[in-house]
Amino acid sequence: MDANEEVGLEERLKSALWLYIGRIVDEETIKLGINATPQFIGALTEMVWAQIETASQDLESFAKHAGRSTINVSDVLLLARRNEGLESILRAFVDREREEES
């Protein structure tokens, strides 16, 4: 993939993220009876994008450190280690999936 294709793909992904975040914000603001500006949605989208980039880099680093080229469940659980609530939800999900496979 050349640089132009990468930029185009990134822009399409950001646009999709903006759309879905906008939908979620709209749903929540209707429930709360408040308004959110397009600038708020844009800022929230940029923040989420930055978090996604950081998480993806961390996941790639974990897999590479383990000598793998593919990210797996252990990498995701390692990423979630600092968020106890998220980690427990993910571990419960993984455990259920493993039980169903058995």
C-alpha positions in Angstrom: 0.0 0.0 0.0 1.5 3.3 -1.0 1.4 6.5 1.0 -1.6 8.0 -0.8 -3.6 4.8 -0.2 -2.7 4.8 3.5 -3.8 8.5 3.9 -7.0 7.7 2.1 -7.7 4.7 4.2 -6.9 6.6 7.4 -9.3 9.5 6.4 -12.1 7.0 5.6 -11.6 5.3 9.0 -11.6 8.6 10.8 -14.8 9.6 9.0 -16.5 6.4 10.0 -15.3 6.9 13.6 -16.7 10.5 13.5 -20.0 9.2 12.2 -20.4 6.5 14.9 -19.2 8.8 17.7 -21.7 11.4 16.5 -24.5 8.9 16.6 -23.6 7.9 20.2 -23.3 11.5 21.3 -26.7 12.3 19.7 -28.4 9.4 21.5 -26.9 10.4 24.8 -27.6 14.1 24.5 -31.2 13.3 23.6 -31.5 11.2 26.8 -29.9 14.0 28.9 -31.8 16.9 27.1 -28.6 18.7 26.2 -26.8 19.7 23.1 -23.3 18.8 21.8 -21.5 20.9 19.2 -19.9 19.6 16.1 -16.6 20.8 17.6 -17.2 18.6 20.7 -17.8 15.6 18.5 -14.7 16.4 16.4 -12.5 16.7 19.5 -13.9 13.5 21.0 -13.2 11.7 17.7 -9.6 13.0 17.7 -9.2 11.8 21.3 -10.6 8.4 20.5 -8.4 8.1 17.4 -5.3 8.9 19.5 -6.3 6.2 22.0 -6.8 3.7 19.2 -3.4 4.5 17.7 -1.7 4.1 21.1 -3.5 0.8 21.8 -2.6 -0.6 18.4 1.0 0.3 18.8 1.1 -1.3 22.2 -0.6 -4.4 20.9 1.9 -4.7 18.1 4.8 -4.2 20.5 3.5 -6.9 22.9 3.2 -9.4 20.0 6.6 -8.5 18.6 8.2 -8.8 22.1 6.7 -12.3 22.3 8.2 -13.2 18.9 4.9 -13.2 17.1 3.7 -11.3 14.1 0.1 -11.7 15.1 -1.7 -10.1 18.0 -3.6 -12.6 20.2 -5.8 -12.6 23.2 -2.9 -12.5 25.7 -1.8 -9.2 24.1 -5.3 -7.7 24.5 -5.5 -8.9 28.2 -2.0 -7.4 28.8 -3.2 -4.1 27.3 -6.2 -4.1 29.6 -4.2 -4.9 32.8 -4.5 -1.3 34.2 -8.2 -1.1 33.9 -9.5 -3.7 36.3 -13.1 -3.5 35.2 -12.3 -3.9 31.6 -9.8 -6.7 32.3 -12.4 -8.6 34.3 -15.0 -8.3 31.5 -12.5 -9.4 28.9 -11.3 -12.4 31.0 -14.9 -13.5 31.6 -15.6 -13.3 27.9 -12.5 -15.2 27.0 -13.3 -17.9 29.6 -16.8 -18.3 28.2 -15.5 -18.6 24.7 -13.0 -21.2 25.7 -15.6 -23.2 27.6 -17.9 -23.1 24.5 -15.0 -24.4 22.3 -14.4 -27.3 24.7 
